[in-house]
Amino acid sequence: MTTSIDTDRQARIKEIVCDVLELEEDEVTGSSLFKEDHGADSLRAIEILAGLEKEFKVTIDQSELERMVNLDGVYAVVEEAINAK
């Protein structure tokens, strides 16, 4: 999946995700699954969502968590939230 979200935002999103998951940035790829590959639980997912909302000053509905299973999904959700505001 390609995204039109800019590389600066992508880098910031990845930084937030890796910070919450306590991972090095080279451990996380666009398609690696947070839960299955990195052991993230639902609380971590909510922390990621909250961090993204704060960073980008957007509101992301918790129903979007089911799409936020990897970086590609997070990029798409954040992009939609930014475009919607």
Z-matrix of the N, CA and C atoms (Angstrom, degrees):
N
C 1 1.448
C 2 1.520 1 109.11
N 3 1.313 2 115.87 1 130.23
C 4 1.451 3 118.48 2 177.19
C 5 1.516 4 108.71 3 -98.80
N 6 1.294 5 114.58 4 154.27
C 7 1.451 6 119.95 5 -178.55
C 8 1.515 7 108.65 6 -132.83
N 9 1.311 8 116.93 7 150.19
C 10 1.454 9 119.06 8 178.89
C 11 1.527 10 111.46 9 -97.49
N 12 1.321 11 116.18 10 5.92
C 13 1.463 12 119.80 11 178.69
C 14 1.539 13 107.75 12 -66.83
N 15 1.332 14 117.30 13 137.03
C 16 1.463 15 119.03 14 -172.15
C 17 1.535 16 112.03 15 -71.73
N 18 1.330 17 114.29 16 161.97
C 19 1.465 18 119.68 17 -173.26
C 20 1.524 19 112.21 18 -66.41
N 21 1.328 20 118.22 19 -30.38
C 22 1.461 21 119.83 20 176.65
C 23 1.524 22 110.32 21 -64.10
N 24 1.318 23 116.32 22 -44.11
C 25 1.470 24 119.82 23 178.02
C 26 1.516 25 110.44 24 -65.94
N 27 1.339 26 116.81 25 -42.22
C 28 1.463 27 119.81 26 177.99
C 29 1.527 28 110.50 27 -57.48
N 30 1.324 29 116.13 28 -43.97
C 31 1.466 30 120.10 29 -179.19
C 32 1.523 31 110.35 30 -63.92
N 33 1.317 32 117.53 31 -40.92
C 34 1.467 33 121.37 32 -179.88
C 35 1.523 34 110.42 33 -67.16
N 36 1.327 35 116.76 34 -41.22
C 37 1.472 36 120.88 35 178.03
C 38 1.529 37 109.32 36 -61.06
N 39 1.322 38 116.31 37 -46.84
C 40 1.469 39 120.27 38 -178.76
C 41 1.524 40 110.09 39 -61.83
N 42 1.329 41 116.16 40 -39.38
C 43 1.465 42 121.11 41 178.69
C 44 1.536 43 110.57 42 -60.61
N 45 1.322 44 116.18 43 -45.90
C 46 1.475 45 121.43 44 179.44
C 47 1.531 46 109.88 45 -61.81
N 48 1.328 47 116.35 46 -48.37
C 49 1.471 48 121.41 47 -178.88
C 50 1.525 49 110.51 48 -59.68
N 51 1.326 50 116.73 49 -47.95
C 52 1.472 51 120.60 50 -177.88
C 53 1.524 52 111.31 51 -66.06
N 54 1.332 53 116.05 52 -35.94
C 55 1.459 54 120.51 53 178.13
C 56 1.532 55 110.38 54 -63.04
N 57 1.321 56 116.22 55 -47.86
C 58 1.470 57 120.59 56 -179.28
C 59 1.530 58 110.80 57 -65.58
N 60 1.328 59 116.71 58 -41.93
C 61 1.464 60 120.65 59 -177.27
C 62 1.531 61 112.77 60 -82.62
N 63 1.346 62 115.96 61 -3.95
C 64 1.458 63 121.33 62 -178.98
C 65 1.529 64 111.58 63 55.69
N 66 1.329 65 114.32 64 50.44
C 67 1.460 66 121.49 65 -179.96
C 68 1.520 67 109.47 66 -123.98
N 69 1.327 68 115.43 67 156.88
C 70 1.462 69 120.57 68 171.40
C 71 1.525 70 107.24 69 -78.03
N 72 1.339 71 116.47 70 149.04
C 73 1.462 72 119.45 71 -176.34
C 74 1.523 73 112.66 72 -61.95
N 75 1.338 74 118.44 73 -29.55
C 76 1.462 75 119.44 74 179.93
C 77 1.534 76 112.95 75 -76.21
N 78 1.328 77 116.73 76 -6.69
C 79 1.468 78 120.53 77 177.87
C 80 1.526 79 111.93 78 -84.72
N 81 1.327 80 116.54 79 -17.17
C 82 1.465 81 120.95 80 -173.86
C 83 1.522 82 109.48 81 -111.88
N 84 1.335 83 116.28 82 124.62
C 85 1.462 84 121.11 83 175.10
C 86 1.525 85 108.32 84 -107.70
N 87 1.317 86 116.23 85 173.10
C 88 1.458 87 120.56 86 179.70
C 89 1.517 88 112.74 87 -58.77
N 90 1.331 89 115.97 88 -32.26
C 91 1.462 90 119.20 89 -175.13
C 92 1.526 91 114.46 90 -108.91
N 93 1.346 92 118.34 91 -2.74
C 94 1.470 93 117.95 92 178.74
C 95 1.531 94 109.06 93 -69.08
N 96 1.308 95 115.23 94 135.79
C 97 1.465 96 121.02 95 -172.82
C 98 1.525 97 110.91 96 -85.60
N 99 1.330 98 115.95 97 127.58
C 100 1.464 99 120.67 98 -176.71
C 101 1.525 100 111.53 99 -58.42
N 102 1.313 101 116.31 100 -47.42
C 103 1.461 102 120.29 101 -175.52
C 104 1.530 103 111.24 102 -74.01
N 105 1.333 104 115.98 103 -54.59
C 106 1.462 105 120.43 104 -173.62
C 107 1.535 106 113.00 105 -72.15
N 108 1.338 107 116.39 106 -43.19
C 109 1.464 108 119.74 107 -175.16
C 110 1.526 109 113.43 108 -88.94
N 111 1.346 110 116.33 109 -26.27
C 112 1.460 111 119.33 110 -172.28
C 113 1.524 112 114.19 111 -122.75
N 114 1.329 113 117.39 112 2.87
C 115 1.456 114 120.81 113 173.98
C 116 1.520 115 115.19 114 71.49
N 117 1.329 116 117.17 115 21.03
C 118 1.472 117 119.81 116 -179.44
C 119 1.527 118 110.30 117 -72.73
N 120 1.325 119 115.87 118 143.42
C 121 1.462 120 119.97 119 176.04
C 122 1.525 121 109.55 120 -107.22
N 123 1.319 122 116.69 121 179.80
C 124 1.462 123 120.20 122 -175.26
C 125 1.526 124 112.01 123 -65.73
N 126 1.329 125 117.14 124 -30.19
C 127 1.467 126 119.81 125 177.44
C 128 1.526 127 110.47 126 -64.03
N 129 1.326 128 116.64 127 -41.32
C 130 1.471 129 120.76 128 177.15
C 131 1.527 130 110.33 129 -62.56
N 132 1.328 131 116.47 130 -40.27
C 133 1.468 132 119.85 131 178.90
C 134 1.522 133 110.65 132 -60.86
N 135 1.310 134 117.13 133 -41.26
C 136 1.464 135 121.34 134 178.94
C 137 1.534 136 109.85 135 -67.19
N 138 1.328 137 116.97 136 -38.28
C 139 1.472 138 120.37 137 176.18
C 140 1.525 139 110.82 138 -61.63
N 141 1.335 140 116.67 139 -41.71
C 142 1.469 141 120.78 140 177.69
C 143 1.527 142 109.25 141 -61.69
N 144 1.324 143 116.46 142 -48.15
C 145 1.464 144 121.30 143 -179.90
C 146 1.530 145 110.11 144 -57.20
N 147 1.319 146 117.72 145 -47.02
C 148 1.465 147 121.74 146 -179.11
C 149 1.534 148 110.87 147 -63.35
N 150 1.313 149 116.87 148 -40.87
C 151 1.460 150 120.83 149 178.70
C 152 1.513 151 112.24 150 -63.57
N 153 1.331 152 115.99 151 -39.72
C 154 1.468 153 120.80 152 178.78
C 155 1.523 154 111.21 153 -67.65
N 156 1.328 155 115.87 154 -41.69
C 157 1.463 156 119.88 155 178.75
C 158 1.520 157 110.70 156 -60.49
N 159 1.316 158 116.21 157 -43.34
C 160 1.462 159 121.24 158 -179.11
C 161 1.528 160 110.81 159 -67.11
N 162 1.324 161 116.26 160 -46.24
C 163 1.462 162 121.37 161 -177.01
C 164 1.533 163 112.22 162 -63.58
N 165 1.332 164 116.22 163 -44.90
C 166 1.463 165 120.25 164 -173.14
C 167 1.529 166 113.42 165 -102.15
N 168 1.352 167 115.82 166 3.10
C 169 1.472 168 121.63 167 178.68
C 170 1.532 169 111.31 168 51.50
N 171 1.323 170 114.20 169 51.32
C 172 1.468 171 121.83 170 177.84
C 173 1.526 172 108.76 171 -128.03
N 174 1.308 173 115.77 172 167.46
C 175 1.461 174 121.51 173 173.11
C 176 1.529 175 107.33 174 -112.57
N 177 1.326 176 115.30 175 128.49
C 178 1.465 177 121.06 176 179.14
C 179 1.519 178 107.07 177 -120.57
N 180 1.318 179 116.29 178 120.77
C 181 1.453 180 120.66 179 -179.41
C 182 1.529 181 109.92 180 -66.83
N 183 1.336 182 116.18 181 141.87
C 184 1.472 183 119.08 182 -178.66
C 185 1.526 184 112.65 183 -62.59
N 186 1.332 185 117.40 184 -19.63
C 187 1.465 186 119.23 185 176.50
C 188 1.531 187 111.40 186 -64.57
N 189 1.329 188 116.92 187 -19.86
C 190 1.468 189 120.83 188 178.57
C 191 1.526 190 112.37 189 -73.22
N 192 1.327 191 116.80 190 -14.12
C 193 1.468 192 119.72 191 -179.70
C 194 1.525 193 111.76 192 -55.90
N 195 1.331 194 117.10 193 -33.59
C 196 1.467 195 118.85 194 -178.77
C 197 1.525 196 111.85 195 -66.16
N 198 1.311 197 117.85 196 -21.11
C 199 1.474 198 121.55 197 176.06
C 200 1.522 199 111.72 198 -89.82
N 201 1.316 200 116.42 199 -18.38
C 202 1.461 201 121.17 200 -174.01
C 203 1.532 202 110.92 201 -90.30
N 204 1.321 203 116.26 202 55.45
C 205 1.465 204 121.34 203 -176.47
C 206 1.523 205 112.15 204 -92.39
N 207 1.334 206 116.44 205 -15.85
C 208 1.460 207 121.72 206 178.04
C 209 1.524 208 108.44 207 -152.29
N 210 1.322 209 116.54 208 176.36
C 211 1.468 210 119.58 209 -176.85
C 212 1.518 211 112.28 210 -61.03
N 213 1.337 212 117.50 211 -40.57
C 214 1.467 213 119.30 212 179.76
C 215 1.528 214 110.87 213 -57.85
N 216 1.327 215 116.07 214 -42.63
C 217 1.457 216 120.70 215 178.18
C 218 1.518 217 112.29 216 -64.56
N 219 1.329 218 116.00 217 -40.67
C 220 1.464 219 120.32 218 179.18
C 221 1.523 220 110.25 219 -65.45
N 222 1.335 221 116.96 220 -42.93
C 223 1.470 222 119.67 221 178.03
C 224 1.532 223 110.11 222 -56.26
N 225 1.332 224 116.71 223 -45.91
C 226 1.459 225 120.78 224 -177.50
C 227 1.527 226 111.30 225 -63.45
N 228 1.320 227 116.52 226 -44.70
C 229 1.468 228 121.04 227 -178.73
C 230 1.531 229 110.60 228 -63.88
N 231 1.330 230 116.70 229 -44.83
C 232 1.467 231 120.35 230 -179.80
C 233 1.522 232 110.25 231 -65.21
N 234 1.319 233 116.61 232 -42.43
C 235 1.469 234 120.48 233 179.41
C 236 1.530 235 110.76 234 -59.17
N 237 1.328 236 116.18 235 -45.10
C 238 1.459 237 120.38 236 178.82
C 239 1.527 238 111.31 237 -63.18
N 240 1.329 239 116.64 238 -40.85
C 241 1.461 240 120.95 239 179.61
C 242 1.532 241 110.91 240 -64.49
N 243 1.317 242 116.40 241 -41.12
C 244 1.471 243 120.58 242 179.17
C 245 1.527 244 110.05 243 -65.87
N 246 1.338 245 115.90 244 -43.67
C 247 1.460 246 120.11 245 -179.42
C 248 1.515 247 112.66 246 -66.93
N 249 1.338 248 116.40 247 -26.16
C 250 1.468 249 121.25 248 -176.90
C 251 1.526 250 112.97 249 -81.36
N 252 1.338 251 116.67 250 -17.13
C 253 1.475 252 116.38 251 -174.48
C 254 1.520 253 113.03 252 -85.21
